[in-house]
């Protein structure tokens, strides 16, 4: 099951290698927008921890590495 899932992901990334980088840019921009929103409980926590920024950076780096490898 895991092998089939990894094969489908690799086929998808081979056809469109730039998608993870675009997703990463979107997450980083969303993190920037959250900084300017009011301090609601979930929004405030996401803004203070910069969770979307960190996830965006990881996805972007992995996207660049996988895009070059495939």
C-alpha positions in Angstrom: 0.0 0.0 0.0 2.8 2.4 0.9 4.7 1.4 -2.3 1.7 2.2 -4.4 1.2 5.5 -2.7 4.9 6.5 -3.2 4.8 5.4 -6.8 1.7 7.7 -7.5 3.4 10.6 -5.8 6.6 10.1 -7.8 4.7 9.9 -11.1 2.8 13.1 -10.2 6.0 15.0 -9.2 7.7 13.8 -12.4 5.0 15.3 -14.5 4.8 18.6 -12.5 7.9 19.1 -10.4 7.2 22.7 -9.5 4.0 22.1 -7.6 5.6 21.6 -4.1 7.5 24.9 -4.6 4.3 26.8 -5.4 2.6 25.2 -2.4 5.5 26.3 -0.2 5.3 29.9 -1.5 1.5 29.8 -0.8 2.2 28.7 2.8 4.8 31.4 3.4 2.4 34.1 2.0 -0.4 32.7 4.2 1.9 32.9 7.2 2.6 36.6 6.3 -1.1 37.3 6.1 -1.8 35.7 9.5 0.6 38.1 11.1 -1.8 41.0 10.3 -5.0 39.3 11.4 -6.5 39.8 14.9 -5.2 37.7 17.7 -7.9 35.0 17.7 -7.0 31.7 19.4 -6.0 29.6 16.5 -4.8 32.4 14.3 -2.8 33.9 17.1 -1.1 30.6 17.8 -0.3 30.0 14.1 1.1 33.6 13.9 3.2 33.3 17.0 4.7 29.9 16.2 5.2 30.6 12.5 4.1 27.0 11.8 3.0 27.6 8.2 6.4 29.4 7.5 8.3 26.4 8.8 6.1 23.9 6.9 6.4 26.0 3.8 10.2 26.0 4.0 10.4 22.3 4.5 8.0 21.6 1.6 9.9 24.1 -0.6 13.3 22.5 0.1 11.9 19.0 -0.5 10.3 20.2 -3.7 13.5 21.6 -5.0 15.4 18.4 -4.1 12.8 16.1 -5.6 12.4 18.3 -8.7 16.1 18.0 -9.4 16.2 14.3 -8.7 13.2 13.5 -10.9 
